[in-house]
Amino acid sequence: MSFKCGIVGLPNVGKSTLFNALTNSSKAQAANFPFCTIDPNVGVVPVPDKRLDDLSMVSKSKKIINTTISFVDIAGLVKGASKGEGLGNKFLSHIREVDAIIHMIRCFDSDDIQNVNPTVDPIRDLEIIETEMMLADLESIQKRLEKSNKKNVDEEQLKILEVALDCINNDKDISVLKSQFEDKQLNQSGLLSIKPKIFVCNVDEQSVQEGNQYTKKFIEKFGEENTLIVSADIENQINELEASERKNYMEMIGLKETGLSMLIQKGYRILELDTYFTSGTEETRAWTIQKNCTAPKAAGEIHTDFEKGFIRAETVSYDDFVANDGWVNSKINGKMRLEGKDYIVKDGDVLNFRFNT
């Protein structure tokens, strides 16, 4: 599975610049006027993972295949988007298609960049976007709960919609839905307000290490857990350098990790994802799964036949696989286990599936 993150925010906050940096491309046109991006740009990015290189060396693999993450650059929303202002509901529909939302928030001063609001205020800007998504949800819920449409909605979805409506109408925290309903049912509801969120505070170069007055106020209100401080311009500069020069440049400006690496780590955590590996002479490959995924479901990521005909999984932890120099010695030294249908795959497991076709 590959997960998809949609980059949203007000016009001219740096969404397309960040997208270009994350995807190491110039696919998204970055220009200093609102609604420069009309159709959503999509970039598929390999997820960096040092463990792949280590496993490949042990197995003497001919190739390495990373798992991937997709970034979607969604055009800028403005106040009133749910009622058609700016480019309106077209872009709200694009947000429905992503697994997680990256809120791009302007946290820098500039006289050169147009802004739809007269001042820089990241809290206000986030609340505008969140309100528009909530209003879009409200309209969608009300339509589906109309008598003529209600008969087409299954019972579980009706319960979700009714609880969501009560939350919106009475200013309650809509995240209570996550404790009352399964993720699968919530995903089918299409509600924007309950999608996992990452807040990216876009700062200037001087603020990339410590933040600034804007990021401090934002973090005071929304916390650090889902917040990143990133300079989209610096990320672009890093990607323009040769790989050998990037490390020196990052050390010079005091960056320990790239924005891509930090976003992926946050994304995996909020979406509750793990990685397992397959490794042999032909290829070493990473696979993304949900946390607490059973071995047959993990096998199904490779092919549905693997899940249907699952017998057992030969299992070695990443550390044991590297320490014992691969499959053969892991088995000889008692580090390989045979796991059945109830086994919960751990992050970093190296697996080989036995199955009937």
Buried (B, 14 or more C-beta within 10 A) or exposed (E): EEBBBBBBBBBBBBBBBBBBBBBBEEEBEBEEEBBBBEEBBBBEBBBEBEBBEBBBBBBEBEEBBBBBBBBBBBBBBBBBBBEEEBBBBBBBBBBBEBBBBBBBBBBBEEEEBEBBBEEBBBBEBBEBBBBBBBBBBBBBBEEBBEEEEEEEBEEBBEBBBEBBBEBBEEEEEBEBBEEEBEEEBBEBBBBBBBBBBBBBBBBBEEBBEEBBEBBEBBBEEBEEEBBBBBBBBBBBBBBEEEEEEBEEBBEEBEBEEBBBEBBBEBBBBBBEBBBBBBBBEEBBBBBBBBBEBBBBBBBBBBEEEBBEBBBBBBBBBBEBBBBBEBBEBBBEEEBBBEBEEEBBBEBBBBBBBEBEE
